[in-house]
Amino acid sequence: MSMIDRKRSSPYIMQGRVIYVLAIAALIQTLYPITENASTPVLIGFQFLYVLLIVAGILVVRDSPVNFWILVALGLFWIVAGINFAFNLTEPSALLWAYVTIGLYQAMVVQVLLRYIFTTRQVNRDVIYAACAIYLLIGAVFVGIFGTVEILTMVQTGQHAFRDSVLAASDPVPWQHLAYYSFVTLTTMGYGDVLPVTPWARSFATMEAVIGVLYMTVVVARLVGLYASREVEDELAEDLDDAR
């Protein structure tokens, strides 16, 4: 593969950077339960993981000026929104801006990594890391979507868009429970302990479930196809060498 082809096949991705996005995303999804009913210092400390995710995302796209500055702007908005939420836990508008900003940021990172996967010409560790990171980030993006739907529904109707069996009917569903619900939906496990009860909540829940299934199908097919084509190319190269 020529240098030009290699650059075209790996836009805005430098070798070894994607692993940081995957590691931090996995750490966030593992540790988020500790923030439920936590004090402000713990919440602020947890926000540091999101700061690391922002830095990792910016490192991944730093070779693309447009994506770089978009992620920098969204990252700065998220830092402000996250700190504001940590000091205003009961303020719906503070939580709403946190949902929107981190959701947009993570969606942007997903877009960049998807472009990488579907333009690369070979399977390597960075491609596998990117595929895993995208799956985690899709679940995280829908946390922001579900949270936004929940807050807007409460503001407009006084009711909740989601119902949690471990909470009273009048209690708002915290973002930690929405994170749990998002990944249960993404993997189509469907325990049924958290339920969407409004049309928009059900619509987005259905969308996430469909995306989860299609992502696994399409991406696995893509990676297998790349690997198979690479094997064929290697065999042809060996045959040519033997013929010479």
N, C-alpha and C positions, 0 to 999 in steps of 0.2 A: 504493500500500500504506500502510495506517495505521501509526502509531507502535506500536500494540499488536501488530499482525501482524508488524511488523519485529522486535520483541523476541522474539516467539514463534518466529520462523523462525531466529533466531541466538542460541540459548541459550548463555550463558557464553563467547561469542566476541566480542572487541572487534576492530574493524578494524585491520589491520596487525600483529597479534600472531602469527598462525600462521606467518608467514614465518620467524620465529626458530626455531621448532620444526623446520621443514623444513631450514633451513640447518645447524643444529647436528647433526641426525640424519644428514644427508648427509656432513658433515665427519667424524663418528665412523666411519661405514661406509667412508669413504675412507682414513682414517689408521690404522685398527686394526692393520694388519700391522706397523707400526713397534714395537708393544709385544711382539712375539714375541721371546723371549730378551733382553728389554730389562732394564736395571737398575731398581732401585726408584725412583730419582728420575724416570726416564722414565715409569714406570707411574703414579706420583703425578701427574705433569704431565698424562698422558692422562686421569686421573680428573677433571681440571678441566673437560674437555669435557662430562662427564656432569653435573657441577655446573651448567654453563651450560644443559644440557638440562632439568635439574630446575627451574631458575629460569624458563626459557621456558615449561615446562608449567604452572607456578604462575601466571604472568602470563596465560596463556590462560584459566584457570578462576577467576581471582580474584573474578569477579562471582557465583560460586556458592559460598556458604560451606561447604557439605558437601564438594563436590569439592576446594575449596581446602585444607581441613584434612586431607583424606585424602592429597592429594599432598604436602603439607608433611610429614606423618608418614612417608610412604613415602620421600620425599626424604632426610629425616634418617637413616632406617634405612640407606638406600643409601650415604650418605656414610660412615657408621661402618663398614659392611660393606666398602666399597671400600678404605678406608684399611687396615682389618684384613687384607684380601687382599694389598695391596701389600707388607705387612711379613711375611706368612706365605704365600708363594707355593706351598709344598709341603704346606700343611695343607688336607685335603679339606673340613673344616667351614667354613673361611674362604671358600673358593671357592663352596661350596654356598649360603651366606648371600648372597654377592654375586649369584649367579645368581637366587636367589629374589626378592631385594628389587628389583633393577633390572628383572626381568621383570614383577613386579607393578606397578611404577611406570609402565612403558611401556604395559602393558595398560590401565591407567587412562586414560592420555592418549589411547590409541586409542579407548576407549569414548566419551570426550568429543567427539573430533573426528568420530567416526561419527555421533553424535547430531546434531552440527552439520550434516553433509552431508545427512542424511535428514530434517531439519526445515526447512532453508533453502528459500526460495521463489524464489531466483534464483541464477544462476551469476555469480560474480565472482572476483577474484584470490584472495581468502581461501579460497574453496571449492576452487579448483584446488590451492592450496598445501596445504590440509588433506588432500585426496585423495592427493597425493604423499607427504606426511608419514606418513599412515596406512600406506601400502604399505611404506615403510622401517621403520616401527616394528613392523609385523607380523613382518617378518624378524628384528628384534632381540628381540622377545618369545620367538620360538621358539629363539633362542640360549640364553636362560635355561632354557627347557623341556628342550632337548637336554642342556644341561650338568647340570641336576638329575638327569635320567635316567641320564646317564653316571656321576655320582658315586654315586648310590644303588645302581646296579648293581654298581659296584666294591666298595662297602662290604658289600653283601649276598652277592655271589657270588664276588668276587675277579676277575671278568671285565669286559670292556669292552662297553658298549652300541653303540659305533661302532668301525669299523675304517678306518684311514687308510693308503692304499697307500704313502705316503712315510715312514711310521713303522714301527717294529718292532711285532710283534703284542702285545708286553707293554707298550708305551708308552701312557700315557693320552693321549687326544686333547685338545689345548689348546683354550681357548675361541676363539682366533683361527681355528682350523680349523673349529670348529663354526659360527662366524659365516659363514665361506665356504660351508660346507655348507648352512646355513639359506637363504641367498639363492639358491644354485643350485637348491635344492628349491622355493623360493617361485616362481621363474620357470620351473620345470619343465625346466631345462636338462639336469640329470641326467648329469654327466660320468662318475660312477661311481668316482671316486678315493676318496671317503669313503662308507662304506656303513653303514646301520643293521643290526645283527646280532641284536638281541633283539626280542621281540614288541612291547614298549612303545616302543622306539625306532622300529620300523617303523610302528607305529600313529600316532605323532605326526608322522613324516615324511609319511605319507599325508595326514594332516589338513592339514598346511601346504600341500602341493601342491594339494589341493582348494580350500582357502581362497584361495590365490593366483589360481587360475583363476576362481573365483566372484566374488572381489572385483573383478577387472578387468571381468568381464561386467556385474555388477550396478551398479557405480559408474559405468562409462561409460554404461550405459543411463540411469541416474538423471540424470547431467549433460546428456546429449543431450536427454532429455525436458524438463528444466528450461529448457534453451536454446530448444527448439522452442516450448514454451508461452509463453515470454517474447516470442518473435518474433510469435506469434499475438496476444498481448495488445497489443503495440505496433502491429500492423497494424489491429486493431480500434479502438484509440484514434485512429489517424490517420484511419480511415474516419469515426468520429464527429465529429472536428474538421472534416473536409471537409463532412459533412452539415450542420453548423451554419453 
